Amino acid sequence: MQKTFLEILPLAIAATFSPSGLLFVTLILSGKERPNRNAGLFLAGSTVFLILLGAVVMATYRSASNASSHPDSLSGIVDIMFGCLIIVFISFSLFRKKKPDSGAKKAHKRPFIVMGFLYMVVNTSSLIPFIAASKIIADSELGIQESLPLFIFLVIISMLMISFPVLISVLMPRRSEVVMGPVKSFMKKHGGTIAKVYFLLIAVYLILHGIGEIRGG
């Protein structure tokens, strides 16, 4: 279990890097009508999607692994594919133009739990490492009593960054803006660059992990 935990930890940290999600939740909290409730619903929708996605990934991969005559090679190939996908994602993001923020405040009129669900559906930067980590848990052949805590840990860490503004708002309501102001400013300026560098390291990690599994198999 400890080995699997150490394998998924860097992927869980990669999944939580979501500067756009952090800014989106901060925007919801700036609303005048029940901001904490709305932000909580947004987080609930995102969490539900991750739980459903992880369950599908683990069930599907275990079925494919059991049907394969070379499960280690299959696992290694999947890891290498995820590593290459992250590199492709980073390459596209370098040339993608930033969208204007003019229409962002219209989001306040929509059902927030659905918004959170749909946001996570398209949050590719978080989904790729999350799926890769879910695959590692499924590949570990641990029992449900050991796999479940690992999966819960994965979901919690994956949601940590976008949950941070809500936690600060609830725990420190009077000082939330003092804390979140610098964080929001820093993430706007440097969040994307930090995420790209870390994702590149994760891509290398997955590719090397995959090669090791293929050779070991």
C-alpha positions in Angstrom: 0.0 0.0 0.0 2.8 2.4 0.8 4.4 1.8 -2.6 1.1 2.6 -4.3 0.7 5.7 -2.2 4.1 7.0 -3.2 3.4 6.3 -6.9 0.1 8.2 -6.9 1.2 11.1 -4.7 3.0 13.2 -7.5 0.0 12.5 -9.8 -2.4 13.7 -7.1 -0.4 16.9 -6.7 -0.4 17.4 -10.5 -4.2 16.9 -10.6 -4.7 19.6 -8.0 -2.9 22.2 -10.1 -5.9 24.1 -11.5 -5.3 27.9 -11.6 -8.4 28.5 -13.7 -10.5 26.5 -11.1 -9.0 28.5 -8.2 -9.9 31.8 -10.0 -13.4 30.5 -10.9 -14.2 29.6 -7.3 -12.8 32.9 -6.1 -15.2 34.6 -8.5 -18.2 32.6 -7.2 -17.2 33.7 -3.6 -17.2 37.3 -4.7 -21.0 37.1 -5.4 -23.4 38.7 -3.0 -26.0 35.9 -2.8 -25.0 32.9 -0.6 -21.4 32.7 -2.0 -20.2 29.9 0.3 -23.2 27.8 -0.5 -22.7 28.3 -4.3 -19.0 27.6 -4.1 -19.7 24.5 -2.0 -22.2 23.3 -4.7 -19.6 23.9 -7.4 -17.0 21.8 -5.4 -19.6 19.1 -4.8 -20.3 18.8 -8.6 -16.6 18.6 -9.3 -16.1 15.9 -6.6 -19.0 13.8 -7.9 -17.5 13.8 -11.4 -14.1 12.7 -10.1 -15.6 9.9 -8.0 -17.6 8.6 -11.0 -14.6 8.9 -13.3 -12.3 7.1 -11.0 -14.7 4.3 -10.4 -15.2 3.8 -14.1 -11.4 3.9 -14.8 -10.5 1.4 -12.1 -13.3 -1.0 -13.1 -12.5 -0.8 -16.8 -8.7 -1.1 -16.3 -9.1 -4.1 -13.9 -11.3 -5.9 -16.5 -8.8 -5.2 -19.3 -5.8 -6.2 -17.1 -7.5 -9.5 -16.1 -8.2 -10.2 -19.8 -4.6 -9.4 -20.9 -1.9 -12.0 -21.1 0.7 -9.3 -20.3 -0.8 -7.0 -17.7 2.5 -5.4 -16.8 3.2 -4.5 -20.4 -0.4 -3.1 -20.7 0.1 -1.0 -17.6 3.4 0.4 -18.9 2.0 1.2 -22.3 -0.9 3.1 -20.7 1.5 5.1 -18.5 3.6 6.0 -21.5 0.5 7.1 -23.3 -0.6 9.4 -20.4 2.9 10.9 -20.3 2.8 11.6 -24.0 -0.7 13.1 -23.6 0.5 15.5 -21.0 3.4 16.6 -23.3 0.8 17.2 -26.1 -1.4 19.1 -23.7 1.5 21.3 -22.6 2.5 21.9 -26.2 -1.0 23.0 -27.2 -1.4 25.3 -24.1 1.8 27.2 -25.1 0.2 28.4 -28.3 -3.4 28.8 -27.0 -4.6 32.3 -26.7 -6.2 33.4 -23.4 -9.9 33.9 -23.4 -11.3 37.2 -22.2 -13.0 37.2 -18.8 -15.9 39.4 -19.9 -18.6 36.6 -19.7 -17.4 35.0 -16.5 -19.9 36.7 -14.2 -22.8 35.2 -16.1 -21.9 32.0 -14.4 -23.6 33.2 -11.2 -27.1 32.6 -12.7 -26.4 28.9 -13.5 -26.9 25.8 -11.3 -23.5 25.6 -9.5 -23.4 21.9 -8.9 -23.9 21.3 -12.6 -21.3 23.9 -13.3 -18.8 22.2 -11.1 -19.5 18.8 -12.7 -19.1 20.3 -16.3 -16.0 22.3 -15.3 -14.2 19.1 -14.2 -15.4 17.3 -17.4 -13.3 19.8 -19.5 -10.5 20.3 -16.9 -8.0 18.3 -18.9 -5.0 19.3 -16.9 -6.4 17.7 -13.8 -8.1 14.7 -15.5 -5.0 13.2 -17.2 -3.0 12.8 -13.9 -6.1 11.8 -12.0 -6.9 9.0 -14.5 -3.3 7.9 -14.4 -3.3 7.7 -10.6 -6.7 5.8 -10.6 -5.1 3.3 -13.0 -2.2 2.8 -10.7 -4.5 2.1 -7.8 -6.4 -0.5 -9.9 -3.1 -2.0 -11.1 -1.9 -2.4 -7.5 -4.2 -5.4 -6.9 -4.9 -4.2 -3.4 -8.1 -5.2 -1.7 -11.1 -2.8 -1.4 -10.1 -1.9 2.2 -6.7 -0.7 1.0 -7.7 0.8 -2.3 -10.6 2.8 -1.0 -8.5 5.0 1.4 -6.0 5.6 -1.5 -8.8 6.7 -3.8 -10.3 9.0 -1.2 -6.9 10.5 -0.7 -6.5 11.0 -4.5 -9.9 12.8 -4.7 -9.2 15.0 -1.7 -5.8 16.1 -3.0 -7.1 16.6 -6.5 -9.7 19.0 -5.2 -7.4 20.8 -2.8 -6.5 23.8 -4.8 -10.0 24.8 -5.9 -11.3 24.0 -2.4 -8.7 26.3 -0.7 -10.7 29.6 -1.2 -13.8 28.1 0.3 -11.9 26.7 3.3 -10.4 30.1 3.9 -13.7 31.8 3.5 -15.4 29.5 6.1 -12.5 29.3 8.6 -11.4 33.0 8.3 -14.4 34.9 7.0 -13.0 38.3 8.0 -9.5 37.8 6.7 -10.3 35.7 3.6 -9.7 38.6 1.2 -6.4 39.4 2.9 -5.2 35.8 2.3 -6.8 35.2 -1.1 -5.8 38.5 -2.7 -2.1 37.7 -2.9 -2.8 34.1 -3.8 -5.1 35.1 -6.6 -2.6 37.6 -7.9 0.3 35.1 -7.8 -1.7 32.4 -9.5 -2.8 34.8 -12.3 0.9 35.7 -13.0 2.7 32.5 -12.3 0.2 29.6 -11.9 0.2 28.6 -15.5 4.0 28.5 -15.7 4.4 26.5 -12.5 1.7 24.0 -13.6 3.4 23.5 -17.0 6.8 22.8 -15.4 5.3 20.4 -12.9 3.2 18.6 -15.6 6.4 18.2 -17.7 8.1 16.5 -14.8 5.0 14.3 -14.3 5.1 13.3 -18.0 8.7 12.2 -17.6 7.8 10.3 -14.5 4.9 8.5 -16.2 7.0 7.6 -19.2 9.9 6.3 -17.0 7.4 4.4 -14.8 5.8 2.8 -17.9 9.2 1.8 -19.3 10.1 0.2 -16.0 6.8 -1.8 -15.9 7.3 -3.0 -19.5 10.9 -4.2 -18.7 9.8 -5.7 -15.5 7.0 -7.6 -17.2 
